[in-house]
């Protein structure tokens, strides 16, 4: 089944943070604080997807406490940071929420995402993802991580599920 056809069955989107929601760059401030860059276009579509009933989940191996707070304010209810074993976190999330793997799309960009991306129903990655991730993805976006990738995928998902409405959100 092709990417656009599979989108019709997706109810849940799980996404990594660094390299997916961000461009993967981390600025280290003089006080040691880590600063990441997020796209407002991605943020808008995240809020819209939640309002249209899509379950969104953040799953990151990093300590992205500030990004987690921003996502929480956007309405994301499932946020898992410091997840060094993403596969186990994924399995637990699927089990606890009584989900089927074929209804889950995972957005990842690098090797720690590989095992989950091999299991989920639909795997997508940004244009600047690692080669191995591109090889297993059902969709490689023309957009880079942190620069419209999440917007691209969520917009396609909402359109496929007839939930993309201009002005009615």
Biotite code that builds the C-alpha atoms (Angstrom):
import biotite.structure as struc

atoms = struc.array([
    struc.Atom([0.000, 0.000, 0.000], chain_id="A", res_id=1, res_name="UNK", atom_name="CA", element="C"),
    struc.Atom([1.323, 3.447, -0.901], chain_id="A", res_id=2, res_name="UNK", atom_name="CA", element="C"),
    struc.Atom([2.008, 6.293, 1.521], chain_id="A", res_id=3, res_name="UNK", atom_name="CA", element="C"),
    struc.Atom([-1.097, 8.372, 0.718], chain_id="A", res_id=4, res_name="UNK", atom_name="CA", element="C"),
    struc.Atom([-3.344, 5.309, 0.989], chain_id="A", res_id=5, res_name="UNK", atom_name="CA", element="C"),
    struc.Atom([-1.855, 4.334, 4.354], chain_id="A", res_id=6, res_name="UNK", atom_name="CA", element="C"),
    struc.Atom([-2.481, 7.823, 5.732], chain_id="A", res_id=7, res_name="UNK", atom_name="CA", element="C"),
    struc.Atom([-6.222, 7.124, 5.795], chain_id="A", res_id=8, res_name="UNK", atom_name="CA", element="C"),
    struc.Atom([-5.687, 4.572, 8.577], chain_id="A", res_id=9, res_name="UNK", atom_name="CA", element="C"),
    struc.Atom([-3.388, 6.644, 10.790], chain_id="A", res_id=10, res_name="UNK", atom_name="CA", element="C"),
    struc.Atom([-4.882, 7.798, 14.095], chain_id="A", res_id=11, res_name="UNK", atom_name="CA", element="C"),
    struc.Atom([-1.654, 8.381, 16.015], chain_id="A", res_id=12, res_name="UNK", atom_name="CA", element="C"),
    struc.Atom([1.595, 10.181, 15.195], chain_id="A", res_id=13, res_name="UNK", atom_name="CA", element="C"),
    struc.Atom([4.709, 9.649, 17.277], chain_id="A", res_id=14, res_name="UNK", atom_name="CA", element="C"),
    struc.Atom([7.635, 11.961, 16.617], chain_id="A", res_id=15, res_name="UNK", atom_name="CA", element="C"),
    struc.Atom([11.201, 12.417, 17.675], chain_id="A", res_id=16, res_name="UNK", atom_name="CA", element="C"),
    struc.Atom([12.390, 15.925, 18.605], chain_id="A", res_id=17, res_name="UNK", atom_name="CA", element="C"),
    struc.Atom([15.961, 16.642, 17.485], chain_id="A", res_id=18, res_name="UNK", atom_name="CA", element="C"),
    struc.Atom([16.160, 16.506, 13.697], chain_id="A", res_id=19, res_name="UNK", atom_name="CA", element="C"),
    struc.Atom([12.365, 16.230, 13.332], chain_id="A", res_id=20, res_name="UNK", atom_name="CA", element="C"),
    struc.Atom([10.779, 19.088, 15.277], chain_id="A", res_id=21, res_name="UNK", atom_name="CA", element="C"),
    struc.Atom([14.110, 20.897, 15.321], chain_id="A", res_id=22, res_name="UNK", atom_name="CA", element="C"),
    struc.Atom([16.904, 21.253, 12.787], chain_id="A", res_id=23, res_name="UNK", atom_name="CA", element="C"),
    struc.Atom([19.077, 19.077, 15.011], chain_id="A", res_id=24, res_name="UNK", atom_name="CA", element="C"),
    struc.Atom([21.341, 21.926, 16.033], chain_id="A", res_id=25, res_name="UNK", atom_name="CA", element="C"),
    struc.Atom([21.732, 22.708, 19.717], chain_id="A", res_id=26, res_name="UNK", atom_name="CA", element="C"),
    struc.Atom([23.096, 26.055, 20.822], chain_id="A", res_id=27, res_name="UNK", atom_name="CA", element="C"),
    struc.Atom([24.971, 25.945, 24.112], chain_id="A", res_id=28, res_name="UNK", atom_name="CA", element="C"),
    struc.Atom([24.530, 29.175, 26.050], chain_id="A", res_id=29, res_name="UNK", atom_name="CA", element="C"),
    struc.Atom([27.185, 30.556, 28.433], chain_id="A", res_id=30, res_name="UNK", atom_name="CA", element="C"),
    struc.Atom([25.148, 29.324, 31.415], chain_id="A", res_id=31, res_name="UNK", atom_name="CA", element="C"),
    struc.Atom([25.042, 25.796, 29.934], chain_id="A", res_id=32, res_name="UNK", atom_name="CA", element="C"),
    struc.Atom([21.423, 26.028, 28.784], chain_id="A", res_id=33, res_name="UNK", atom_name="CA", element="C"),
    struc.Atom([20.662, 24.239, 25.528], chain_id="A", res_id=34, res_name="UNK", atom_name="CA", element="C"),
    struc.Atom([18.604, 26.133, 22.944], chain_id="A", res_id=35, res_name="UNK", atom_name="CA", element="C"),
    struc.Atom([16.711, 24.471, 20.090], chain_id="A", res_id=36, res_name="UNK", atom_name="CA", element="C"),
    struc.Atom([14.939, 26.010, 17.111], chain_id="A", res_id=37, res_name="UNK", atom_name="CA", element="C"),
    struc.Atom([11.270, 25.135, 16.361], chain_id="A", res_id=38, res_name="UNK", atom_name="CA", element="C"),
    struc.Atom([9.166, 26.040, 13.318], chain_id="A", res_id=39, res_name="UNK", atom_name="CA", element="C"),
    struc.Atom([5.925, 27.956, 13.939], chain_id="A", res_id=40, res_name="UNK", atom_name="CA", element="C"),
    struc.Atom([4.475, 26.282, 10.814], chain_id="A", res_id=41, res_name="UNK", atom_name="CA", element="C"),
    struc.Atom([5.074, 22.876, 12.378], chain_id="A", res_id=42, res_name="UNK", atom_name="CA", element="C"),
    struc.Atom([3.564, 24.152, 15.631], chain_id="A", res_id=43, res_name="UNK", atom_name="CA", element="C"),
    struc.Atom([0.417, 25.411, 13.919], chain_id="A", res_id=44, res_name="UNK", atom_name="CA", element="C"),
    struc.Atom([-0.197, 22.068, 12.235], chain_id="A", res_id=45, res_name="UNK", atom_name="CA", element="C"),
    struc.Atom([0.454, 20.175, 15.477], chain_id="A", res_id=46, res_name="UNK", atom_name="CA", element="C"),
    struc.Atom([-2.303, 22.189, 17.162], chain_id="A", res_id=47, res_name="UNK", atom_name="CA", element="C"),
    struc.Atom([-4.631, 21.680, 14.206], chain_id="A", res_id=48, res_name="UNK", atom_name="CA", element="C"),
    struc.Atom([-4.026, 17.905, 14.127], chain_id="A", res_id=49, res_name="UNK", atom_name="CA", element="C"),
    struc.Atom([-4.849, 17.645, 17.840], chain_id="A", res_id=50, res_name="UNK", atom_name="CA", element="C"),
    struc.Atom([-8.041, 19.672, 17.367], chain_id="A", res_id=51, res_name="UNK", atom_name="CA", element="C"),
    struc.Atom([-9.013, 17.321, 14.527], chain_id="A", res_id=52, res_name="UNK", atom_name="CA", element="C"),
    struc.Atom([-8.635, 14.253, 16.764], chain_id="A", res_id=53, res_name="UNK", atom_name="CA", element="C"),
    struc.Atom([-5.193, 12.961, 15.838], chain_id="A", res_id=54, res_name="UNK", atom_name="CA", element="C"),
    struc.Atom([-3.292, 11.546, 18.818], chain_id="A", res_id=55, res_name="UNK", atom_name="CA", element="C"),
    struc.Atom([0.192, 13.068, 18.977], chain_id="A", res_id=56, res_name="UNK", atom_name="CA", element="C"),
    struc.Atom([3.101, 11.742, 20.976], chain_id="A", res_id=57, res_name="UNK", atom_name="CA", element="C"),
    struc.Atom([6.623, 13.092, 21.501], chain_id="A", res_id=58, res_name="UNK", atom_name="CA", element="C"),
    struc.Atom([9.314, 10.457, 22.061], chain_id="A", res_id=59, res_name="UNK", atom_name="CA", element="C"),
    struc.Atom([12.861, 11.705, 22.480], chain_id="A", res_id=60, res_name="UNK", atom_name="CA", element="C"),
    struc.Atom([16.118, 10.276, 23.725], chain_id="A", res_id=61, res_name="UNK", atom_name="CA", element="C"),
    struc.Atom([17.244, 13.762, 24.694], chain_id="A", res_id=62, res_name="UNK", atom_name="CA", element="C"),
    struc.Atom([16.456, 15.879, 27.688], chain_id="A", res_id=63, res_name="UNK", atom_name="CA", element="C"),
    struc.Atom([14.231, 18.312, 25.834], chain_id="A", res_id=64, res_name="UNK", atom_name="CA", element="C"),
    struc.Atom([12.396, 19.751, 28.837], chain_id="A", res_id=65, res_name="UNK", atom_name="CA", element="C"),
    struc.Atom([11.716, 23.136, 27.209], chain_id="A", res_id=66, res_name="UNK", atom_name="CA", element="C"),
    struc.Atom([10.521, 21.554, 23.973], chain_id="A", res_id=67, res_name="UNK", atom_name="CA", element="C"),
    struc.Atom([8.338, 19.210, 26.039], chain_id="A", res_id=68, res_name="UNK", atom_name="CA", element="C"),
    struc.Atom([6.806, 22.238, 27.779], chain_id="A", res_id=69, res_name="UNK", atom_name="CA", element="C"),
    struc.Atom([6.090, 23.939, 24.449], chain_id="A", res_id=70, res_name="UNK", atom_name="CA", element="C"),
    struc.Atom([4.477, 20.750, 23.103], chain_id="A", res_id=71, res_name="UNK", atom_name="CA", element="C"),
    struc.Atom([2.403, 20.400, 26.268], chain_id="A", res_id=72, res_name="UNK", atom_name="CA", element="C"),
    struc.Atom([1.122, 23.957, 25.806], chain_id="A", res_id=73, res_name="UNK", atom_name="CA", element="C"),
    struc.Atom([0.275, 23.090, 22.186], chain_id="A", res_id=74, res_name="UNK", atom_name="CA", element="C"),
    struc.Atom([-1.931, 20.270, 23.452], chain_id="A", res_id=75, res_name="UNK", atom_name="CA", element="C"),
    struc.Atom([0.308, 17.213, 23.069], chain_id="A", res_id=76, res_name="UNK", atom_name="CA", element="C"),
    struc.Atom([-0.734, 14.865, 25.873], chain_id="A", res_id=77, res_name="UNK", atom_name="CA", element="C"),
    struc.Atom([1.827, 12.098, 25.469], chain_id="A", res_id=78, res_name="UNK", atom_name="CA", element="C"),
    struc.Atom([5.385, 13.323, 26.012], chain_id="A", res_id=79, res_name="UNK", atom_name="CA", element="C"),
    struc.Atom([8.296, 11.015, 26.742], chain_id="A", res_id=80, res_name="UNK", atom_name="CA", element="C"),
    struc.Atom([11.774, 12.543, 27.067], chain_id="A", res_id=81, res_name="UNK", atom_name="CA", element="C"),
    struc.Atom([15.051, 10.911, 28.154], chain_id="A", res_id=82, res_name="UNK", atom_name="CA", element="C"),
    struc.Atom([13.946, 7.698, 26.436], chain_id="A", res_id=83, res_name="UNK", atom_name="CA", element="C"),
    struc.Atom([17.130, 5.761, 25.799], chain_id="A", res_id=84, res_name="UNK", atom_name="CA", element="C"),
    struc.Atom([15.139, 2.663, 24.845], chain_id="A", res_id=85, res_name="UNK", atom_name="CA", element="C"),
    struc.Atom([12.670, 4.067, 22.323], chain_id="A", res_id=86, res_name="UNK", atom_name="CA", element="C"),
    struc.Atom([11.472, 0.615, 21.304], chain_id="A", res_id=87, res_name="UNK", atom_name="CA", element="C"),
    struc.Atom([10.379, -0.240, 24.843], chain_id="A", res_id=88, res_name="UNK", atom_name="CA", element="C"),
    struc.Atom([8.766, 3.185, 25.255], chain_id="A", res_id=89, res_name="UNK", atom_name="CA", element="C"),
    struc.Atom([6.916, 2.606, 21.976], chain_id="A", res_id=90, res_name="UNK", atom_name="CA", element="C"),
    struc.Atom([5.753, -0.877, 23.003], chain_id="A", res_id=91, res_name="UNK", atom_name="CA", element="C"),
    struc.Atom([4.510, 0.452, 26.353], chain_id="A", res_id=92, res_name="UNK", atom_name="CA", element="C"),
    struc.Atom([2.697, 3.361, 24.661], chain_id="A", res_id=93, res_name="UNK", atom_name="CA", element="C"),
    struc.Atom([1.005, 1.034, 22.162], chain_id="A", res_id=94, res_name="UNK", atom_name="CA", element="C"),
    struc.Atom([-0.050, -1.395, 24.894], chain_id="A", res_id=95, res_name="UNK", atom_name="CA", element="C"),
    struc.Atom([-1.299, 1.197, 27.410], chain_id="A", res_id=96, res_name="UNK", atom_name="CA", element="C"),
    struc.Atom([-3.297, 3.048, 24.740], chain_id="A", res_id=97, res_name="UNK", atom_name="CA", element="C"),
    struc.Atom([-4.615, -0.152, 23.128], chain_id="A", res_id=98, res_name="UNK", atom_name="CA", element="C"),
    struc.Atom([-3.329, 0.869, 19.689], chain_id="A", res_id=99, res_name="UNK", atom_name="CA", element="C"),
    struc.Atom([-2.661, -1.188, 16.593], chain_id="A", res_id=100, res_name="UNK", atom_name="CA", element="C"),
    struc.Atom([0.728, -0.665, 14.979], chain_id="A", res_id=101, res_name="UNK", atom_name="CA", element="C"),
    struc.Atom([-0.834, -0.152, 11.546], chain_id="A", res_id=102, res_name="UNK", atom_name="CA", element="C"),
    struc.Atom([-2.607, 2.990, 12.813], chain_id="A", res_id=103, res_name="UNK", atom_name="CA", element="C"),
    struc.Atom([0.648, 4.580, 14.007], chain_id="A", res_id=104, res_name="UNK", atom_name="CA", element="C"),
    struc.Atom([2.946, 6.848, 11.999], chain_id="A", res_id=105, res_name="UNK", atom_name="CA", element="C"),
    struc.Atom([6.412, 7.539, 13.361], chain_id="A", res_id=106, res_name="UNK", atom_name="CA", element="C"),
    struc.Atom([8.461, 10.584, 12.339], chain_id="A", res_id=107, res_name="UNK", atom_name="CA", element="C"),
    struc.Atom([12.171, 10.004, 12.848], chain_id="A", res_id=108, res_name="UNK", atom_name="CA", element="C"),
    struc.Atom([15.494, 11.026, 11.411], chain_id="A", res_id=109, res_name="UNK", atom_name="CA", element="C"),
    struc.Atom([18.345, 9.029, 12.920], chain_id="A", res_id=110, res_name="UNK", atom_name="CA", element="C"),
    struc.Atom([19.489, 5.592, 14.041], chain_id="A", res_id=111, res_name="UNK", atom_name="CA", element="C"),
    struc.Atom([17.797, 5.611, 17.494], chain_id="A", res_id=112, res_name="UNK", atom_name="CA", element="C"),
    struc.Atom([14.464, 5.767, 15.615], chain_id="A", res_id=113, res_name="UNK", atom_name="CA", element="C"),
    struc.Atom([15.198, 2.801, 13.342], chain_id="A", res_id=114, res_name="UNK", atom_name="CA", element="C"),
    struc.Atom([13.683, -0.033, 15.422], chain_id="A", res_id=115, res_name="UNK", atom_name="CA", element="C"),
    struc.Atom([10.408, 1.805, 16.024], chain_id="A", res_id=116, res_name="UNK", atom_name="CA", element="C"),
    struc.Atom([10.177, 2.904, 12.401], chain_id="A", res_id=117, res_name="UNK", atom_name="CA", element="C"),
    struc.Atom([10.519, -0.726, 11.282], chain_id="A", res_id=118, res_name="UNK", atom_name="CA", element="C"),
    struc.Atom([7.533, -1.724, 13.481], chain_id="A", res_id=119, res_name="UNK", atom_name="CA", element="C"),
    struc.Atom([4.999, 1.059, 13.027], chain_id="A", res_id=120, res_name="UNK", atom_name="CA", element="C"),
    struc.Atom([2.403, 1.178, 10.272], chain_id="A", res_id=121, res_name="UNK", atom_name="CA", element="C"),
    struc.Atom([3.909, 4.168, 8.519], chain_id="A", res_id=122, res_name="UNK", atom_name="CA", element="C"),
    struc.Atom([7.387, 5.676, 8.781], chain_id="A", res_id=123, res_name="UNK", atom_name="CA", element="C"),
    struc.Atom([8.316, 9.142, 7.515], chain_id="A", res_id=124, res_name="UNK", atom_name="CA", element="C"),
    struc.Atom([11.500, 11.164, 7.672], chain_id="A", res_id=125, res_name="UNK", atom_name="CA", element="C"),
    struc.Atom([12.830, 14.590, 6.704], chain_id="A", res_id=126, res_name="UNK", atom_name="CA", element="C"),
    struc.Atom([15.036, 15.206, 3.673], chain_id="A", res_id=127, res_name="UNK", atom_name="CA", element="C"),
    struc.Atom([18.127, 15.422, 5.864], chain_id="A", res_id=128, res_name="UNK", atom_name="CA", element="C"),
    struc.Atom([17.580, 12.115, 7.715], chain_id="A", res_id=129, res_name="UNK", atom_name="CA", element="C"),
    struc.Atom([20.286, 9.478, 8.031], chain_id="A", res_id=130, res_name="UNK", atom_name="CA", element="C"),
    struc.Atom([20.656, 7.196, 5.019], chain_id="A", res_id=131, res_name="UNK", atom_name="CA", element="C"),
    struc.Atom([19.479, 4.121, 6.955], chain_id="A", res_id=132, res_name="UNK", atom_name="CA", element="C"),
    struc.Atom([16.312, 5.940, 8.012], chain_id="A", res_id=133, res_name="UNK", atom_name="CA", element="C"),
    struc.Atom([15.550, 7.044, 4.463], chain_id="A", res_id=134, res_name="UNK", atom_name="CA", element="C"),
    struc.Atom([15.937, 3.429, 3.325], chain_id="A", res_id=135, res_name="UNK", atom_name="CA", element="C"),
    struc.Atom([13.162, 2.157, 5.641], chain_id="A", res_id=136, res_name="UNK", atom_name="CA", element="C"),
    struc.Atom([10.810, 5.151, 5.414], chain_id="A", res_id=137, res_name="UNK", atom_name="CA", element="C"),
    struc.Atom([7.565, 4.955, 3.483], chain_id="A", res_id=138, res_name="UNK", atom_name="CA", element="C"),
    struc.Atom([7.896, 8.682, 2.843], chain_id="A", res_id=139, res_name="UNK", atom_name="CA", element="C"),
    struc.Atom([10.934, 10.959, 2.623], chain_id="A", res_id=140, res_name="UNK", atom_name="CA", element="C"),
    struc.Atom([9.754, 14.554, 2.794], chain_id="A", res_id=141, res_name="UNK", atom_name="CA", element="C"),
    struc.Atom([11.356, 17.227, 0.607], chain_id="A", res_id=142, res_name="UNK", atom_name="CA", element="C"),
    struc.Atom([11.527, 19.350, 3.795], chain_id="A", res_id=143, res_name="UNK", atom_name="CA", element="C"),
    struc.Atom([14.283, 19.269, 6.384], chain_id="A", res_id=144, res_name="UNK", atom_name="CA", element="C"),
    struc.Atom([13.794, 18.601, 10.078], chain_id="A", res_id=145, res_name="UNK", atom_name="CA", element="C"),
    struc.Atom([12.736, 21.751, 11.939], chain_id="A", res_id=146, res_name="UNK", atom_name="CA", element="C"),
    struc.Atom([11.956, 23.463, 8.641], chain_id="A", res_id=147, res_name="UNK", atom_name="CA", element="C"),
    struc.Atom([8.496, 22.322, 7.597], chain_id="A", res_id=148, res_name="UNK", atom_name="CA", element="C"),
    struc.Atom([8.850, 18.534, 7.728], chain_id="A", res_id=149, res_name="UNK", atom_name="CA", element="C"),
    struc.Atom([6.231, 18.072, 10.451], chain_id="A", res_id=150, res_name="UNK", atom_name="CA", element="C"),
    struc.Atom([3.889, 20.509, 8.672], chain_id="A", res_id=151, res_name="UNK", atom_name="CA", element="C"),
    struc.Atom([4.286, 18.572, 5.419], chain_id="A", res_id=152, res_name="UNK", atom_name="CA", element="C"),
    struc.Atom([3.447, 15.205, 6.942], chain_id="A", res_id=153, res_name="UNK", atom_name="CA", element="C"),
    struc.Atom([0.618, 16.348, 9.231], chain_id="A", res_id=154, res_name="UNK", atom_name="CA", element="C"),
    struc.Atom([-1.018, 18.353, 6.444], chain_id="A", res_id=155, res_name="UNK", atom_name="CA", element="C"),
    struc.Atom([-0.964, 15.308, 4.180], chain_id="A", res_id=156, res_name="UNK", atom_name="CA", element="C"),
    struc.Atom([-2.423, 13.205, 7.000], chain_id="A", res_id=157, res_name="UNK", atom_name="CA", element="C"),
    struc.Atom([-5.232, 15.667, 7.668], chain_id="A", res_id=158, res_name="UNK", atom_name="CA", element="C"),
    struc.Atom([-6.033, 15.945, 3.954], chain_id="A", res_id=159, res_name="UNK", atom_name="CA", element="C"),
    struc.Atom([-6.103, 12.146, 3.562], chain_id="A", res_id=160, res_name="UNK", atom_name="CA", element="C"),
    struc.Atom([-8.521, 11.863, 6.487], chain_id="A", res_id=161, res_name="UNK", atom_name="CA", element="C"),
    struc.Atom([-10.731, 14.744, 5.208], chain_id="A", res_id=162, res_name="UNK", atom_name="CA", element="C"),
    struc.Atom([-9.842, 16.851, 8.235], chain_id="A", res_id=163, res_name="UNK", atom_name="CA", element="C"),
    struc.Atom([-8.041, 19.710, 6.494], chain_id="A", res_id=164, res_name="UNK", atom_name="CA", element="C"),
    struc.Atom([-10.352, 22.724, 6.687], chain_id="A", res_id=165, res_name="UNK", atom_name="CA", element="C"),
    struc.Atom([-9.320, 26.293, 6.053], chain_id="A", res_id=166, res_name="UNK", atom_name="CA", element="C"),
    struc.Atom([-10.791, 28.687, 8.569], chain_id="A", res_id=167, res_name="UNK", atom_name="CA", element="C"),
    struc.Atom([-12.717, 26.092, 10.568], chain_id="A", res_id=168, res_name="UNK", atom_name="CA", element="C"),
    struc.Atom([-10.361, 25.034, 13.260], chain_id="A", res_id=169, res_name="UNK", atom_name="CA", element="C"),
])
